[in-house]
Amino acid sequence: MDDSYPGSWTSASVAVAELFGLPEEDALAPYKGPHHPREFADKLFAYEALQPPAAPPRLDLQPEPYSLQWFLDIQSQRHKKYARWIPKLMEFAKHAGERLLGLGHGLGTDWAQYAAHGAQVVVCSSSLAQLDLIRRNFALRGLSGGFLHAVPTRLPLESASVDVACISSLYHGIDHPEGVVDEVYRVLKPGGKVLAVTPARYDVDFWYRACFFWYRWLLRRKRQPKPQPEERYTGWALRRLFHRFADHRVHKRQLRRSEVPHPWRWLPMPLLARLIGRVLVLKAFKPISAR
């Protein structure tokens, strides 16, 4: 199973460019010159591992793209270096024996951890290419899971058949996220839990522009622009989107010290992440009284 990715580089690249919000020119098909599958795989690696945009290229021996070591390296970078808050806050070890639904974009790095801790993971995606990559990620690790080709607003699952739903960056490019939330509500059992990760509206870039608009003028330097998702949420808006659920808890996370304006860098990073972090994590429950 450690051989090269069995599907076509082109199909995987186009799917990733669409699903992960990468520029279209990063897909192999639109390239006007020779194809560079290794270059595209490195961009995919950096996105899934949450590497900073200005991270230097990895000069060590790089594993074959889509091999087991490639997926393990992504996991190590994501969970142990750039986002160490994920394993605990996303409760990897708390859902053994439960049926967990995975919705969103990515390579299934987080969902594989639920399966490794004993959860029965079911992944739904509208992209066959993405499902192929996630299935390969699971298979190389020796993990079992269900993989369903479906749009998130029409899930092929019975009502009240899921214990936990994990939603990751699903709302990017979706016109009516309420339909997704309604479907998640339908398939969750009464008392079931939803974990939703979305971009934060009031993140470090927002406060940098609001509080230090003169900063780069005086120093005559420009802050590196970062691509912004189409839809970002406040805690209030996220609670409103999941209004049918109960006992809402919203956490803000994901920040690097290098992203923080210099006048604020003396503050503790855990405090800064909770104030100006880049993502919101909502935890809520379907009411037990729901039928």
N, C-alpha and C positions, 0 to 999 in steps of 0.2 A: 504493500500500500504506500510505500514511500517513493513511488515513481512520480514522474511529472504529472501535473494536473491533466486528467484524461480528457476533459472537455476542451473546446477550442479556446485559445487565448482571446480571440476577438469577442466571442459571445460573453465571456466572463467580464471582459473589460468594459463593454458597452453597458452591461447590467450594473456594474459597480459605479460607472460614471453617472448613471441615472439615479441609483438608489442612495449613494453616499454623498451626493451633492458636489462631486468633483466636476471641474469644467469639462465641457464636451470634447475639447481638444485633447484631453487626457485619455480618452478612449482610443483604442488601437485603430478602429475603423476610420475615424476622420483624419488620422495622421497623413500628411502629404508626403512625407519621406519614408524611409525604411521603418518597419515596425520595431518597437523596442519593448518586448514583453517583460524583460527584467526591470526596466525603468518603471513601467506601469505597476508591476508587482510591488516595487519599493514604495510607490505612492499609496497603494492599498495598505501595505504594511504600516506605514506611518499614520494613516488615518485611523485604522483599527487600534493601533497601539497608543493613540493619543499623543503622539510625538509633537513637539512644537514645530511650527512651520519652518523656523530657521535652524532646525536641528542639522548638524553636519552629517554628511552621508556616512553610513556604517562601513568602516574600512576592514572590519574583521571578515573572516570567511563566512560569506552569506550562504544560508541553506537554500536548497532548491525551492523555488516558489511553490506553494501549496503542498509542501511535504510536511510530515509530522513536526520536524524541528522548526519549520517556518511558523506553524501555528503555535507551538510552544514558546517561541521567541516573542510572538505577539502577546501572548498571555503574560509572560514575565514583564515585558515593558509596560503593559496596560495596568496590571494589578500590583506590581511591586515597585514601580518607578514613577510613572506619571499620574496614576490615579489609585493610590493605595487605599482610598476610602471605599472603593467599590465592593470588595468582598464582604465587609461587615455591614455597610449600609444597605446593600442589595440582598443580604441575608442568604448567602450561598448555602450555608450549613443548616438552615432552619426548616427546610421543606422536604426532608427525606420521606419517601412514601407517598407524597402528594402529587397530584397531576398538575403540571405547570405549563401554561400556554405562553409561548414566546412570539411577540409581534414586534416588527421594526426592521431597521437596517443594520447591516453588519455581517460578520462571519460566524456568529454564534459563539464567540469567545466566552461571554458571560453565561449563556445558556448551557454550554458544555460543563461549566462548573456546578450548576444545579444538578445536572445528570450525574456528575462524578460524586456528588454527595447524596445520591439516592432518590432524586426526584424523577418522576415520569414526565419527560419533557416532550411537548408537542409544538413544533414550529410551523407557523403559517406565513406564507409569503406569496405575493402576486408575481414574483419573478422565478422562473424555473432555474435560471443561471445562479441566482442567489441561493436557492434551495440546494442546488448541486454542491456549491462551496460549503454550505453549512453541514450537509450530509457527509461530505468528505472529512470535515473537521471532526465530526463525531466518530466516524468509522476509524480514522487513524488513531484515535485515542481508545478505541475499543468500547465506545459508549453506544447505547441504544437510544433511539428516539423516534418520534413520529414526525413526518415531514409532509405538509399539506399545501398544495398549490391552490391558493384562494385569495380573494381580495379581502381586506380587513373589515369591510362593512358587510360581508356575507360569509361568515365563518361556517365551514361544514362540520359543526360540532353541535351536539345535543345541548339543550338548555340545562343549566345547573349541573354541568359535567366536569367543571374545572375548579380546582382548589385555589390556585394562584395564577394571576396574569401578570406578566412582565412586559411592559411596553417601553421600547427604546427608540427615541427620535422618529416616531412613526408619523408625526403630523407634518413633516416637511413635504410640501407638494400636495397635501390633501386638502380639498376645498371644504369639506364638512367633517371635521374631526369628531363632531358630536355623534355621527353615525358609527364611528369606531368605538367610542365609549359605550354607546347603547349595546353594541354587539358583545363587548367585554362584559357588560352588566348581565346580559342574557345568559352567557355561557358559564358565568361564575355561580358556584353554589351559594346559598344563603350563608353568610358568615365568611365567604371567600375574600381573599385579599388581592388588591391591585397595587403594583409597583410601577410607577410611570416616571420616565426620565425625559425632560424637555429642556431646551435652551432657555436661559433666564434673560428677561428683558433688561433688568437693571444689573448688568454684569460690569466687569472691570472697564470695558471699553466705553460703556455708557457714562460711568462716573469720571473716566478720564476726559472725555469730551466735555462733560458738564463743568467740571471743576478746574481743569487745566487747559482750557482752550487757548490760553496765551503762552503756555509752557513751551511748545515747540517753536513758536514764533521767536521767543527770546533766545532760545538756544540754537535756532536755525537748523532744526533737524526734524524729520518726519517720523512719526511712529509707524511701524510696519502695519499696513492695513490687514485686517483679518476678514475672511469671508463670513458673512452673517446669514443664518438660516432665514427662510421666508417668514416664519412665525416664531415669535418668542413670547414667553409668558411671565406674568407676575404670579406670586403665590395666590393672590385673590382670584385672578383669572383661572388658575388651575383648579382651585376649589370649586369655582363656578362651573367649569367644564365637567367636573365629576360630582355635581351636586346631588345625584341620586345615591351616592355612596355616603358612608358615615365615618365618623372618627378620623377626619383628615389630619395628616401630619405632613408638612412640607419642609424639606431640608435643602439648603443651598451648598454646593460644593464645586470643586474643580478650579484650582487657581495655582499658578506658579509664581514664585517670587520675582522672576525676571519680568513678568507682566505687570507688576504693581508699580505705580509711580513712585519715584524716589522718596518724596516726602512721607510716604506711608510705609516704607519698607521696614521701619523699626517695630511695627506692630506684629504681634504673633500671627503666623500664617493660618492656624485654625480659625482665629477670629476673622481675619480678612476673607477667607474662603466662605464663611457663613454670611458675610456682608456683601461682598462683590464677586462671588464665584460665578462661574459660567453656566452651570446647569442647576435645575431644580429637580428634586426627587420627591414625588408625592407617594404617600402610603395611605390607603383607605380600605374600608371594608364594605362589602355588600350587606345591607341590614339582614339580620337573622329572620326578621319578620317578612322579608320579601318572598314572594311566591312566583 
